[in-house]
Amino acid sequence: MQALVGGVVIAGLNLLGALLVVVWRDPSQRSLDGALGFAAGVMLAASFTSLILPGIELGGHNGVLEVIAGIVLGVALLDRADRWVPHVHVLITGRRRADQTVSERDLAPLLLFIVAITIHNMPEGLAVGVGFGSGNLGDALALMFAIGVQNIPEGLAVSVAAVNAGFDRTTYAALTGIRAGIVEIPLCLFGAWAVTVSGAVLPYAMGFAAGGMLFVISDEIVPETHANGHERVATLGLMAGVVVMLYLDVTLG
């Protein structure tokens, strides 16, 4: 039940981010890069404080090897996923003219973008489920907050891409948020179930979830936020995210 609630919370925050496009009608690329940088910082800190270090501790004598094995598996899966769904963020950056309509040329990269975000949400949902399944409520809540916070700018980015491609602002913002975030709910449940059935799986699962998130940070978020001339803003956002997450981990833990 805790994992279900956690999944609903992070999926709901993804939807909230998607709906921001209704009130924040024309966010600048600088603002998006800063927000995504903050999200990367939160995820970076959470990967270590809520997954890697607790996983090593839970694994006992062989904990570090088990967590490392999980990290390798998580990175391998996300690397495969990236080959199936290539980098498409850059394909949807231009603003459309008022007289333009949605075309197949715009729709194809947009659909790929949504699929890519959905795949990248998978380790995040799994991480929250594993966190609650571990029985450490403090770490689980910190991790849920971390993933939820980073889902907000991510959801906004998907909505901005949809609007730039000519879709209706309100309707598609809601639909795209649901599509991108809903995969996290079943994965939360699966992660909690897996580690509850077999406690021996827990260090591997925590490493796997952390490896997936670290891959997304390094391979997707950082390059994209540094590709538009706003490296300093993105870097400051990342550092702010790390500081906020470390503070929350200490206070909640």
C-alpha positions, 0 to 999 in steps of 0.5 A: 500500500505504501508503494502504491501511494508512492507511485500515485504521488510521483505520477501525480507530480509528473502530471502537475509538471505537465499541467504547468504549461497551462499557466506558464505558457511560454517557459524559456529554454534557460528556465527549463534547463535550470529546472531540469538541472535541479531535478538532476541534482535531486536524483543524483543525491538520492541515488547515493543516500537512498539507494546505493549506501543503504543497499551496501549496508543491507547487503552486509559483507558482500553488499558493495559487490551486490550493489555494484552488480545491480548498478551494472545491470541498470546501466546496461538496461538503460543503454539498450533502451537508449539504442531502441529509442534514440536521443530525440529531445533536440528534434522538438525545440523549435517554436511553431508559427501560428499558422502551422498544423500538426504534421507527421514530421512533427508527430513522429519525434514527439511520440519518440520523445514520450516513449523515451521519457516513459522508458526513463521513468521506469527506474524511477518508479522501481526505485520508489517501490524498492525504497518502500519495500526495504522497510526504511520509511525515512529513506523511502519518503526522501526518495519519493520526494526526490523522484516526484520533484524531478518529475515536475520539470520533466513533465513540463518539458514533455508538455512544451514539446507537445505544444511546440508540435501544435497540440492543444495546450490543456488537453494534451498537457494532461494526456502527456503527463498521464502517459509519461508518468503512469508507468511508474505506478506498476513499477513501484508495486513490482519493486516493493513486491520483489524485495518483500518476497526475497530480501536477498534481492534488495541490494541488487534492486537498489543498485539496479534502480540507482544505476538506471537513474545515474545513467539518465542523469549523465546520458540525458539530462546533463547533455541536454541542459548543457546544449543550449548555452545555459551551462552555468544555470543548469550547473547551479540548478544541479548543485541546488538540487543536491543540497536540498536532497541532502538536507531532506535525507538527513531530516527525514532519515 
